[in-house]
């Protein structure tokens, strides 16, 4: 017997636009990201993927539209403060901040230590992160050997 459980999307965008001067990065975008699945953003340079991600993670201020992430409005400072620590986001350009000779695990562990996480918590969170992103098989690969770094 199949049971259809309706879940609210984890991300909802309504009429989102973002401009850099005269350049339009996002134009009246509306979409939803479903819960419990992996979503990929694919497209050539300059179509707004990084701009969208920076809005979804609270790293960039909203200009127009509405964005809900994890059940709240990202325009609400209290919601952003509560939800942003739960969001992992690393733009490709920040890959230059990785230590290329350290493994994927060692890089994440290093930054976890900088944020004061104890070893047990770090290892649990790293394992969950690697599993949820499909990077478990790259755990011991040097960061410099990853695509796009």
MDTraj code that builds the backbone (N, CA, C; nanometers):
import mdtraj as md
import numpy as np

residues = "UNK UNK UNK UNK UNK UNK UNK UNK UNK UNK UNK UNK UNK UNK UNK UNK UNK UNK UNK UNK UNK UNK UNK UNK UNK UNK UNK UNK UNK UNK UNK UNK UNK UNK UNK UNK UNK UNK UNK UNK UNK UNK UNK UNK UNK UNK UNK UNK UNK UNK UNK UNK UNK UNK UNK UNK UNK UNK UNK UNK UNK UNK UNK UNK UNK UNK UNK UNK UNK UNK UNK UNK UNK UNK UNK UNK UNK UNK UNK UNK UNK UNK UNK UNK UNK UNK UNK UNK UNK UNK UNK UNK UNK UNK UNK UNK UNK UNK UNK UNK UNK UNK UNK UNK UNK UNK UNK UNK UNK UNK UNK UNK UNK UNK UNK UNK UNK UNK UNK UNK UNK UNK UNK UNK UNK UNK UNK UNK UNK UNK UNK UNK UNK UNK UNK UNK UNK UNK UNK UNK UNK UNK UNK UNK UNK UNK UNK UNK UNK".split()
xyz = np.array([
    [0.0842, -0.1177, 0.0000],
    [0.0000, 0.0000, 0.0000],
    [0.0885, 0.1238, 0.0000],
    [0.0641, 0.2173, -0.0914],
    [0.1407, 0.3414, -0.0995],
    [0.0700, 0.4496, -0.0187],
    [0.1455, 0.5192, 0.0600],
    [0.0914, 0.6300, 0.1382],
    [0.1526, 0.7573, 0.0844],
    [0.0707, 0.8505, 0.0473],
    [0.1188, 0.9778, -0.0041],
    [0.1256, 1.0774, 0.1111],
    [0.2449, 1.1077, 0.1524],
    [0.2650, 1.2034, 0.2609],
    [0.3056, 1.3357, 0.1981],
    [0.2223, 1.4346, 0.2122],
    [0.2509, 1.5655, 0.1548],
    [0.3446, 1.6406, 0.2489],
    [0.4571, 1.6832, 0.1963],
    [0.5535, 1.7596, 0.2764],
    [0.5704, 1.8975, 0.2150],
    [0.5827, 1.9948, 0.3003],
    [0.6111, 2.1296, 0.2522],
    [0.7508, 2.1310, 0.1924],
    [0.7726, 2.2089, 0.0887],
    [0.9079, 2.2178, 0.0325],
    [1.0043, 2.2785, 0.1339],
    [1.1316, 2.2425, 0.1250],
    [1.2312, 2.2996, 0.2156],
    [1.2714, 2.4392, 0.1712],
    [1.2498, 2.4685, 0.0414],
    [1.2787, 2.6011, -0.0131],
    [1.1655, 2.6395, -0.1074],
    [1.1197, 2.7629, -0.0946],
    [1.0173, 2.8155, -0.1857],
    [1.0569, 2.9572, -0.2263],
    [1.0634, 2.9809, -0.3555],
    [1.0925, 3.1140, -0.4083],
    [0.9712, 3.1645, -0.4830],
    [0.9390, 3.2916, -0.4619],
    [0.8275, 3.3531, -0.5327],
    [0.8716, 3.4875, -0.5875],
    [0.8715, 3.4977, -0.7207],
    [0.9001, 3.6227, -0.7905],
    [1.0323, 3.6870, -0.7475],
    [1.1369, 3.6068, -0.7399],
    [1.2679, 3.6543, -0.6950],
    [1.3454, 3.7121, -0.8132],
    [1.3943, 3.8332, -0.7944],
    [1.4804, 3.8976, -0.8932],
    [1.6027, 3.9527, -0.8225],
    [1.7148, 3.9515, -0.8941],
    [1.8402, 4.0033, -0.8389],
    [1.9174, 4.0687, -0.9521],
    [1.9628, 4.1912, -0.9279],
    [2.0387, 4.2666, -1.0281],
    [2.1733, 4.3090, -0.9710],
    [2.2719, 4.3125, -1.0583],
    [2.4029, 4.3708, -1.0288],
    [2.4144, 4.4900, -1.1226],
    [2.3810, 4.6076, -1.0735],
    [2.3762, 4.7239, -1.1616],
    [2.2706, 4.7019, -1.2690],
    [2.3108, 4.7134, -1.3950],
    [2.2183, 4.6923, -1.5071],
    [2.2047, 4.5459, -1.5453],
    [2.2875, 4.4575, -1.4871],
    [2.2840, 4.3153, -1.5220],
    [2.1838, 4.2404, -1.4350],
    [2.0946, 4.1675, -1.5008],
    [1.9935, 4.0889, -1.4306],
    [2.0454, 3.9466, -1.4116],
    [2.0648, 3.9050, -1.2859],
    [2.1114, 3.7697, -1.2560],
    [1.9946, 3.6727, -1.2423],
    [1.8873, 3.7176, -1.1796],
    [1.7653, 3.6364, -1.1613],
    [1.6466, 3.7251, -1.1957],
    [1.5554, 3.6726, -1.2767],
    [1.4448, 3.7532, -1.3251],
    [1.3112, 3.6870, -1.2940],
    [1.2461, 3.7325, -1.1859],
    [1.1125, 3.6874, -1.1508],
    [1.1043, 3.5348, -1.1378],
    [1.1987, 3.4767, -1.0649],
    [1.2099, 3.3320, -1.0493],
    [1.1169, 3.2810, -0.9401],
    [1.0391, 3.1777, -0.9729],
    [0.9537, 3.1102, -0.8751],
    [0.9765, 2.9606, -0.8890],
    [1.0093, 2.8946, -0.7794],
    [1.0263, 2.7492, -0.7803],
    [1.0277, 2.6967, -0.6396],
    [1.0185, 2.5639, -0.6289],
    [1.0210, 2.4977, -0.4980],
    [1.1225, 2.3846, -0.5019],
    [1.1910, 2.3650, -0.3893],
    [1.2824, 2.2533, -0.3722],
    [1.2142, 2.1550, -0.2776],
    [1.1883, 2.0332, -0.3214],
    [1.1192, 1.9366, -0.2353],
    [1.2084, 1.8874, -0.1214],
    [1.1439, 1.8384, -0.0176],
    [1.2164, 1.7800, 0.0953],
    [1.2648, 1.6408, 0.0583],
    [1.3661, 1.5953, 0.1270],
    [1.4150, 1.4566, 0.1189],
    [1.4647, 1.4145, -0.0181],
    [1.5229, 1.5058, -0.0928],
    [1.5850, 1.4661, -0.2189],
    [1.6968, 1.5645, -0.2518],
    [1.7851, 1.5219, -0.3402],
    [1.8970, 1.6054, -0.3815],
    [1.8562, 1.6825, -0.5061],
    [1.8902, 1.8099, -0.5108],
    [1.8574, 1.8960, -0.6237],
    [1.9873, 1.9543, -0.6772],
    [2.0018, 1.9550, -0.8080],
    [2.1206, 2.0122, -0.8701],
    [2.0850, 2.1341, -0.9522],
    [2.1725, 2.2328, -0.9509],
    [2.1580, 2.3510, -1.0358],
    [2.2635, 2.3402, -1.1448],
    [2.2190, 2.3291, -1.2681],
    [2.3101, 2.3080, -1.3796],
    [2.2894, 2.4175, -1.4819],
    [2.3974, 2.4721, -1.5333],
    [2.3880, 2.5736, -1.6370],
    [2.5228, 2.6376, -1.6608],
    [2.5355, 2.7105, -1.7695],
    [2.6630, 2.7748, -1.8016],
    [2.6937, 2.8911, -1.7077],
    [2.8148, 2.9409, -1.7142],
    [2.8548, 3.0567, -1.6351],
    [2.7616, 3.1737, -1.6631],
    [2.7298, 3.2465, -1.5582],
    [2.6556, 3.3706, -1.5738],
    [2.5049, 3.3596, -1.5774],
    [2.4488, 3.2417, -1.5483],
    [2.3025, 3.2295, -1.5531],
    [2.2365, 3.2490, -1.4167],
    [2.3145, 3.2663, -1.3097],
    [2.2580, 3.2992, -1.1801],
    [2.2602, 3.1891, -1.0754],
    [2.3307, 3.0777, -1.1018],
    [2.3334, 2.9675, -1.0038],
    [2.3930, 3.0124, -0.8710],
    [2.5083, 3.0749, -0.8759],
    [2.5735, 3.1201, -0.7516],
    [2.4948, 3.2315, -0.6850],
    [2.4353, 3.3181, -0.7642],
    [2.3518, 3.4252, -0.7078],
    [2.2330, 3.3659, -0.6337],
    [2.1694, 3.2658, -0.6935],
    [2.0573, 3.1998, -0.6276],
    [2.1019, 3.1349, -0.4969],
    [2.2126, 3.0615, -0.5005],
    [2.2610, 2.9949, -0.3794],
    [2.2939, 3.0958, -0.2694],
    [2.3516, 3.2094, -0.3062],
    [2.3850, 3.3087, -0.2037],
    [2.2591, 3.3661, -0.1387],
    [2.1505, 3.3774, -0.2153],
    [2.0235, 3.4227, -0.1570],
    [1.9630, 3.3166, -0.0661],
    [1.9670, 3.1903, -0.1116],
    [1.9067, 3.0815, -0.0342],
    [1.9760, 3.0598, 0.0992],
    [2.1054, 3.0879, 0.1041],
    [2.1825, 3.0645, 0.2263],
    [2.1916, 3.1868, 0.3163],
    [2.1330, 3.2979, 0.2732],
    [2.1367, 3.4194, 0.3540],
    [2.2664, 3.4965, 0.3410],
    [2.3517, 3.4576, 0.2457],
    [2.4797, 3.5262, 0.2267],
    [2.4642, 3.6564, 0.1485],
    [2.3535, 3.6734, 0.0791],
    [2.3276, 3.7943, 0.0007],
    [2.1894, 3.8469, 0.0379],
    [2.1768, 3.9781, 0.0417],
    [2.0495, 4.0416, 0.0765],
    [1.9499, 4.0303, -0.0385],
    [1.8249, 4.0100, -0.0020],
    [1.7158, 4.0044, -0.0995],
    [1.6956, 4.1414, -0.1626],
    [1.6608, 4.1413, -0.2902],
    [1.6238, 4.2661, -0.3568],
    [1.4747, 4.2683, -0.3886],
    [1.4241, 4.1580, -0.4431],
    [1.2839, 4.1531, -0.4820],
    [1.2334, 4.0102, -0.4721],
    [1.1119, 3.9938, -0.4237],
    [1.0502, 3.8627, -0.4141],
    [1.0519, 3.8100, -0.2715],
    [1.0191, 3.6819, -0.2595],
    [1.0146, 3.6182, -0.1285],
    [1.0843, 3.4831, -0.1356],
    [1.1639, 3.4544, -0.0332],
    [1.2319, 3.3254, -0.0226],
    [1.2036, 3.2678, 0.1153],
    [1.1501, 3.1466, 0.1157],
    [1.1304, 3.0728, 0.2404],
    [1.2275, 2.9555, 0.2407],
    [1.3001, 2.9399, 0.3494],
    [1.3945, 2.8295, 0.3661],
    [1.3685, 2.7660, 0.5015],
    [1.3527, 2.6348, 0.5019],
    [1.3300, 2.5585, 0.6244],
    [1.2187, 2.6181, 0.7094],
    [1.1096, 2.6552, 0.6435],
    [0.9894, 2.6970, 0.7143],
    [0.9802, 2.8416, 0.7547],
    [1.0697, 2.9265, 0.7055],
    [1.0618, 3.0671, 0.7444],
    [1.1095, 3.1598, 0.6350],
    [1.0785, 3.2855, 0.6513],
    [1.1094, 3.3897, 0.5541],
    [1.2534, 3.4375, 0.5727],
    [1.3340, 3.4283, 0.4673],
    [1.4743, 3.4702, 0.4757],
    [1.4890, 3.6219, 0.4884],
    [1.3821, 3.6973, 0.4685],
    [1.3873, 3.8420, 0.4908],
    [1.3795, 3.8753, 0.6397],
    [1.3421, 3.7782, 0.7216],
    [1.3294, 3.7959, 0.8661],
    [1.4653, 3.7690, 0.9313],
    [1.5279, 3.8722, 0.9890],
    [1.6608, 3.8532, 1.0491],
    [1.6646, 3.7433, 1.1560],
    [1.5590, 3.7304, 1.2351],
    [1.5568, 3.6271, 1.3399],
    [1.5578, 3.4876, 1.2771],
    [1.4834, 3.4695, 1.1686],
    [1.4830, 3.3392, 1.1017],
    [1.6200, 3.3107, 1.0406],
    [1.6807, 3.4106, 0.9767],
    [1.8150, 3.3903, 0.9179],
    [1.9151, 3.3496, 1.0254],
    [1.9115, 3.4166, 1.1415],
    [2.0044, 3.3817, 1.2494],
    [1.9827, 3.2384, 1.2959],
    [1.8571, 3.1947, 1.2980],
    [1.8262, 3.0595, 1.3454],
    [1.8610, 2.9532, 1.2418],
    [1.8406, 2.9824, 1.1148],
    [1.8521, 2.8792, 1.0122],
    [1.9898, 2.8734, 0.9455],
    [2.0592, 2.9842, 0.9355],
    [2.1868, 2.9842, 0.8624],
    [2.2904, 2.8867, 0.9184],
    [2.2996, 2.8664, 1.0496],
    [2.3949, 2.7661, 1.0989],
    [2.3609, 2.6229, 1.0563],
    [2.2403, 2.6014, 1.0070],
    [2.1988, 2.4677, 0.9623],
    [2.2245, 2.4460, 0.8135],
    [2.2749, 2.5486, 0.7439],
    [2.2954, 2.5420, 0.5995],
    [2.4438, 2.5352, 0.5697],
    [2.4824, 2.4343, 0.4923],
    [2.6222, 2.4230, 0.4481],
    [2.6304, 2.4744, 0.3056],
    [2.7170, 2.5705, 0.2816],
    [2.7294, 2.6324, 0.1490],
    [2.8745, 2.6691, 0.1252],
    [2.9289, 2.6211, 0.0159],
    [3.0656, 2.6565, -0.0196],
    [3.0715, 2.6835, -0.1691],
    [3.0708, 2.8104, -0.2079],
    [3.0802, 2.8421, -0.3499],
    [3.2103, 2.7892, -0.4084],
    [3.2079, 2.7572, -0.5361],
    [3.3248, 2.6971, -0.5998],
    [3.4496, 2.7828, -0.5813],
    [3.4354, 2.9143, -0.5895],
    [3.5508, 3.0015, -0.5728],
    [3.6160, 2.9882, -0.4362],
    [3.5367, 2.9522, -0.3358],
    [3.5938, 2.9345, -0.2024],
    [3.6762, 2.8068, -0.1931],
    [3.6646, 2.7195, -0.2944],
    [3.7480, 2.5996, -0.2990],
    [3.8962, 2.6348, -0.2983],
    [3.9267, 2.7585, -0.3354],
    [4.0661, 2.8049, -0.3313],
    [4.1154, 2.8165, -0.1879],
    [4.0211, 2.8151, -0.0917],
    [4.0578, 2.8228, 0.0486],
    [4.0842, 2.6863, 0.1101],
    [4.0654, 2.5799, 0.0319],
    [4.0942, 2.4461, 0.0826],
    [4.2438, 2.4208, 0.0807],
    [4.2868, 2.3323, 0.1668],
    [4.4264, 2.2891, 0.1666],
    [4.4355, 2.1703, 0.0715],
    [4.4980, 2.1920, -0.0426],
    [4.4957, 2.0947, -0.1521],
    [4.5622, 1.9618, -0.1189],
    [4.6564, 1.9605, -0.0266],
    [4.7221, 1.8340, 0.0076],
    [4.6470, 1.7570, 0.1161],
    [4.5540, 1.8241, 0.1862],
    [4.4724, 1.7546, 0.2855],
    [4.3559, 1.6859, 0.2164],
    [4.3094, 1.5771, 0.2748],
    [4.1938, 1.5057, 0.2200],
    [4.0666, 1.5874, 0.2412],
    [3.9602, 1.5445, 0.1751],
    [3.8298, 1.6079, 0.1942],
    [3.7942, 1.6050, 0.3425],
    [3.8061, 1.4887, 0.4047],
    [3.7752, 1.4757, 0.5473],
    [3.8618, 1.5710, 0.6300],
    [3.9924, 1.5740, 0.6042],
    [4.0828, 1.6572, 0.6838],
    [4.0498, 1.8053, 0.6709],
    [4.0108, 1.8497, 0.5514],
    [3.9719, 1.9895, 0.5330],
    [3.8480, 2.0230, 0.6150],
    [3.7465, 1.9387, 0.6081],
    [3.6229, 1.9656, 0.6827],
    [3.6495, 1.9588, 0.8324],
    [3.7301, 1.8618, 0.8727],
    [3.7647, 1.8475, 1.0135],
    [3.8383, 1.9714, 1.0640],
    [3.9290, 2.0232, 0.9828],
    [4.0047, 2.1431, 1.0200],
    [3.9106, 2.2598, 1.0480],
    [3.8166, 2.2830, 0.9561],
    [3.7244, 2.3952, 0.9753],
    [3.6281, 2.3694, 1.0901],
    [3.5907, 2.2451, 1.1136],
    [3.5091, 2.2117, 1.2296],
    [3.5806, 2.2445, 1.3594],
    [3.7121, 2.2174, 1.3633],
    [3.7911, 2.2513, 1.4828],
    [3.7973, 2.4021, 1.5019],
    [3.8098, 2.4773, 1.3908],
    [3.8123, 2.6234, 1.4011],
    [3.6831, 2.6777, 1.4626],
    [3.5714, 2.6096, 1.4348],
    [3.4428, 2.6530, 1.4892],
    [3.4172, 2.5947, 1.6271],
    [3.5135, 2.5223, 1.6841],
    [3.5036, 2.4761, 1.8214],
    [3.4235, 2.3496, 1.8431],
    [3.3947, 2.2746, 1.7376],
    [3.3213, 2.1491, 1.7549],
    [3.4144, 2.0424, 1.8128],
    [3.3652, 1.9678, 1.9097],
    [3.4427, 1.8597, 1.9696],
    [3.4542, 1.7431, 1.8707],
    [3.5540, 1.6567, 1.8893],
    [3.5846, 1.5507, 1.7937],
    [3.4647, 1.4601, 1.7634],
    [3.3929, 1.4167, 1.8641],
    [3.2793, 1.3267, 1.8417],
    [3.1741, 1.3939, 1.7544],
    [3.1406, 1.5182, 1.7860],
    [3.0418, 1.5922, 1.7063],
    [3.0937, 1.6167, 1.5653],
    [3.2212, 1.6570, 1.5528],
    [3.2794, 1.6821, 1.4203],
    [3.2687, 1.5587, 1.3328],
    [3.3124, 1.4450, 1.3842],
    [3.3136, 1.3237, 1.3031],
    [3.1721, 1.2819, 1.2640],
    [3.0772, 1.2952, 1.3558],
    [2.9378, 1.2621, 1.3240],
    [2.8855, 1.3545, 1.2150],
    [2.9085, 1.4851, 1.2302],
    [2.8580, 1.5817, 1.1327],
    [2.9286, 1.5655, 0.9980],
    [3.0572, 1.5376, 0.9986],
    [3.1307, 1.5178, 0.8733],
    [3.0772, 1.3958, 0.8003],
    [3.0577, 1.2867, 0.8729],
    [3.0039, 1.1656, 0.8100],
    [2.8659, 1.1907, 0.7504],
    [2.7799, 1.2617, 0.8224],
    [2.6466, 1.2947, 0.7714],
    [2.6556, 1.3829, 0.6473],
    [2.7447, 1.4810, 0.6510],
    [2.7627, 1.5713, 0.5371],
    [2.8130, 1.4969, 0.4144],
    [2.9152, 1.4147, 0.4322],
    [2.9700, 1.3395, 0.3196],
    [2.8658, 1.2439, 0.2606],
    [2.7893, 1.1799, 0.3473],
    [2.6858, 1.0866, 0.3012],
    [2.5753, 1.1605, 0.2261],
    [2.5271, 1.2692, 0.2831],
    [2.4134, 1.3403, 0.2226],
    [2.4498, 1.4083, 0.0916],
    [2.5772, 1.4392, 0.0718],
    [2.6195, 1.5051, -0.0523],
    [2.6768, 1.4077, -0.1541],
    [2.6813, 1.2797, -0.1192],
    [2.7355, 1.1812, -0.2122],
    [2.8874, 1.1849, -0.2224],
    [2.9523, 1.2418, -0.1218],
    [3.0984, 1.2550, -0.1253],
    [3.1706, 1.1525, -0.0383],
    [3.0981, 1.0565, 0.0165],
    [3.1619, 0.9579, 0.1047],
    [3.2780, 0.8862, 0.0379],
    [3.2633, 0.8540, -0.0884],
    [3.3698, 0.7807, -0.1574],
    [3.4916, 0.8689, -0.1855],
    [3.4785, 1.0010, -0.1642],
    [3.5910, 1.0929, -0.1857],
    [3.6529, 1.1394, -0.0539],
    [3.6121, 1.0798, 0.0556],
    [3.6541, 1.1172, 0.1898],
    [3.8057, 1.1319, 0.2034],
    [3.8808, 1.0377, 0.1462],
    [4.0260, 1.0377, 0.1624],
    [4.0995, 1.0978, 0.0433],
    [4.0260, 1.1508, -0.0539],
    [4.0888, 1.2102, -0.1724],
    [4.1446, 1.3479, -0.1366],
    [4.2670, 1.3773, -0.1795],
    [4.3176, 1.5128, -0.1566],
    [4.2270, 1.6169, -0.2241],
    [4.2018, 1.7271, -0.1570],
    [4.1122, 1.8292, -0.2110],
    [4.1595, 1.8786, -0.3458],
    [4.2907, 1.8842, -0.3669],
    [4.3451, 1.9297, -0.4941],
    [4.3142, 1.8379, -0.6101],
    [4.2651, 1.7173, -0.5812],
    [4.2307, 1.6206, -0.6854],
    [4.0810, 1.6183, -0.7143],
    [4.0047, 1.7103, -0.6553],
    [3.8612, 1.7187, -0.6805],
    [3.8357, 1.8008, -0.8052],
    [3.7305, 1.7697, -0.8757],
    [3.6913, 1.8469, -0.9931],
    [3.6506, 1.9879, -0.9516],
    [3.6953, 2.0877, -1.0256],
    [3.6534, 2.2253, -1.0000],
    [3.7339, 2.2970, -0.8953],
    [3.8316, 2.2322, -0.8336],
    [3.9116, 2.3003, -0.7303],
    [4.0348, 2.3598, -0.7945],
])
top = md.Topology()
chain = top.add_chain()
for i, resn in enumerate(residues, 1):
    res = top.add_residue(resn, chain, resSeq=i)
    for name in ("N", "CA", "C"):
        top.add_atom(name, md.element.get_by_symbol(name[0]), res)
traj = md.Trajectory(xyz[None], top)
